[in-house]
Amino acid sequence: MVEYDIKKGWHKNIEGDLLGKMMKEVFGNVSQKGDSLVSSYGVLESITVKVLSKDKLEVVTASKDGKMADDEILDSKRKLNVFVEKATGFDAKARMKRAQAKAKGGDL
């Protein structure tokens, strides 16, 4: 489970059914399970996403069992990064900087 910060003012881009539409666009499928959205792609058997607040997004992934090709793993990771960037407004570099700052401040 990973919690991502959502960029200030970005929540309007994912509220209502917009997050589900975004997941369908990126992963090709999405379903509602309680207050979470669930999808799958490549080696990721499930990608469960839940908006915790206007500034927090929770993403839980589960990988398929068995042997997986490196290119399939990389493709799945890239797709997940594309989705997280669209959903949070932060690219991978910005997410890393924020995580490092939190770790330094003892917030992780």
Buried (B, 14 or more C-beta within 10 A) or exposed (E): EEEBBBBEEBBEBBEEEEBBEBBBEBBEEBEEEEEEBBBBBBBBEBBBBBBEEBBBBBBEBEEBEEEEEEEEBEBBBEBBEBBBBBBBBBEEEBBEEBBEEEEEEEEE
